[in-house]
Amino acid sequence: MNTIRHYHRIGLLAEPERRGNGYKQYGVAHLVCLLRIRRVVELGVPLSDITAARVSDRSVPPEVLRRVDTELAAEIERLRKAREDIATVLHEGAPPDTPAGFESVAGRLSAADTSLLHIYSRLYDADAMKDLQRMAESDTDPANAELDSLPPDADEATRQDLAERIGRIIAQNLVDYPWLTDPSERMNQSERATMATFLNAVTSLYNEAQRDVLARAGVHAQQHLRALGPDELARLRGGE
């Protein structure tokens, strides 16, 4: 009855006359009109696109149906992708909030890693995220796990050793994925906005010692690349 009252309020279904006892006298015409409305609603047409005139002459513009069809197709695709992702999460035993594509390495991701990947997914395009996925899958070096557990008061020797080891990992990634040197073409936002977001994330997610190690690692990575020389670097990158 609430649905019928709503149809009365918005003018889709005419109010019937009342009997002497005050009850509404619904007839076959009202029933048919109600069933017509429900059928159009079942197709996904919003009530805002249905008018009393359209109900009475049984007309809904084709463009409305085409728009609804497009929206339904998009929803079907979203649901298909959601089911596919759920199947992957269950198969890998990954937490449901694991960034898409990283389910197989979820057990090796720290809270900071997961947070950064979520942020990256908004900053970079799909191709960049696929490359990050490949990096995560191939990275079995314990250095990253050591970085995750590095205390803020870590001593100089520990920081330096870890920075050099992580620097070698970064250097290898720069060789394998040259776009990392200049990721501007892979960004979804402006370079300034992307860098500001990244720096804010690193500052928030890592302690002072971890940030120091990452900064040093970046310097070491560049030193490794310079030591290779342009010819060797081109050879490693497949003759680029």
Secondary structure, DSSP 4 states (H G I P E B T S, - for coil): -HHHHHHHHTTSSPPPPB-TTS-B---HHHHHHHHHHHHHHHTT--GGG--HHHHHTT---HHHHHHHHHHHHHHHHHHHHHHHHHHHHHHHT--TTSPTT-GGGGGG--HHHHHHHHHHHHHB-HHHHHHHHHHHHH---THHHHHHT--TT--HHHHHHHHHHHHHHHHHHHHH-GGGGSGGGGBSS-HHHHHHHHHHHHHHHS-HHHHHHHHHHHHHHHHHHHHHHHHHHHHHTT--
